[in-house]
Amino acid sequence: MSDRLPSATVVGALLRRVNDAGGLAMVLAKGDQQAGAILVVTCNKGTQFNILERTMGPTGTVRLMPVGVAGAEGSTDDSQAIGAYWQRRRARDPDLWVIELDIPDAERFAAETIGLG
């Protein structure tokens, strides 16, 4: 048995925190309620997109890792490339959650909610 919270619980908490802080948070794709992977698309006023994924680090701790078209290069303003990336991932993994956060410092909200901050 795992101590990790179900994916649906983590997603719900993240949506509430961002919306309560005056940002916009929405589910782009629903995944498996218990163990679905979570992709977080972050932006600020519809620009500076980035994709983070909840992963297990080498020590077994949960972390957020930049992935996708922005990846190691940082953010991108190409929302179509971001959309194409997560849709390809979703086609291979129907259990994948995709969440978009539009709020300043979105990475902080995601990290704190997932238990990293």
C-alpha positions in Angstrom: 0.0 0.0 0.0 1.3 3.5 -0.9 1.2 6.6 1.3 0.7 8.7 -1.9 -2.6 10.6 -2.1 -4.9 9.6 -5.0 -4.4 11.7 -8.1 -8.0 13.0 -8.0 -7.4 14.3 -4.5 -4.2 16.1 -5.5 -5.9 17.6 -8.6 -8.9 18.8 -6.6 -6.7 20.5 -4.0 -4.6 22.2 -6.6 -7.7 23.5 -8.5 -9.2 24.9 -5.2 -5.9 26.6 -4.1 -5.3 28.3 -7.4 -8.9 29.4 -7.8 -9.0 30.7 -4.2 -5.9 32.7 -4.9 -7.6 34.5 -7.9 -6.0 32.4 -10.6 -7.5 30.1 -13.2 -7.2 26.4 -12.9 -8.9 23.8 -15.1 -8.8 20.1 -16.0 -7.8 19.6 -19.6 -8.0 15.8 -19.4 -9.2 13.5 -16.5 -7.1 10.5 -15.7 -7.3 7.6 -13.3 -8.8 8.6 -10.0 -6.2 6.7 -7.9 -2.9 6.5 -9.7 -3.0 8.5 -12.9 0.1 10.5 -13.7 -0.3 14.3 -13.5 0.9 16.9 -16.0 0.7 20.5 -15.0 0.6 23.1 -17.7 1.6 26.5 -16.2 1.3 29.9 -17.7 0.8 33.6 -16.6 -1.9 35.5 -18.4 -1.8 33.0 -21.3 1.9 33.3 -22.0 5.2 31.7 -20.8 3.9 28.1 -20.9 5.7 25.3 -19.2 4.9 21.7 -18.5 5.7 19.9 -15.3 5.1 16.3 -14.4 4.7 14.7 -10.9 7.4 12.0 -10.8 9.3 10.0 -8.2 12.9 11.2 -7.7 15.8 8.8 -7.2 15.3 8.8 -3.4 11.7 7.9 -3.7 10.4 11.5 -3.0 7.7 13.1 -5.2 9.0 16.0 -7.3 7.9 18.1 -10.3 10.1 17.8 -13.4 10.0 20.0 -16.4 9.0 18.0 -19.5 7.7 18.5 -23.1 8.5 21.2 -25.6 9.7 23.6 -23.0 11.6 21.0 -20.9 15.1 22.0 -20.0 15.0 25.1 -22.1 12.4 26.8 -19.8 9.1 28.3 -20.9 7.6 28.8 -24.3 4.9 31.0 -25.8 3.8 28.3 -28.3 0.5 27.1 -26.8 -0.1 24.9 -29.9 3.1 23.0 -29.3 2.2 22.6 -25.6 -1.3 21.3 -26.6 0.2 18.9 -29.1 2.6 17.5 -26.6 0.1 16.7 -23.9 -2.4 15.3 -26.4 0.3 12.9 -27.7 1.1 11.9 -24.1 -2.6 11.4 -23.4 -3.0 9.2 -26.5 -0.4 6.8 -25.1 -1.6 7.1 -21.5 -5.4 7.4 -21.1 -4.9 7.5 -17.3 -3.0 10.8 -17.5 -4.4 13.9 -15.8 -3.6 17.3 -17.5 -4.2 20.4 -15.5 -3.7 24.0 -16.6 -2.8 26.7 -14.1 -2.9 30.4 -15.1 -1.6 32.3 -12.2 1.7 34.1 -11.3 4.1 31.6 -9.7 2.1 28.6 -10.8 5.0 26.3 -10.2 5.0 27.2 -6.5 1.3 26.4 -6.2 1.8 23.1 -7.8 4.9 22.2 -5.7 3.2 23.2 -2.4 0.0 21.3 -3.2 1.8 18.1 -4.3 3.8 18.3 -1.1 7.1 19.6 -2.2 7.0 23.1 -0.9 
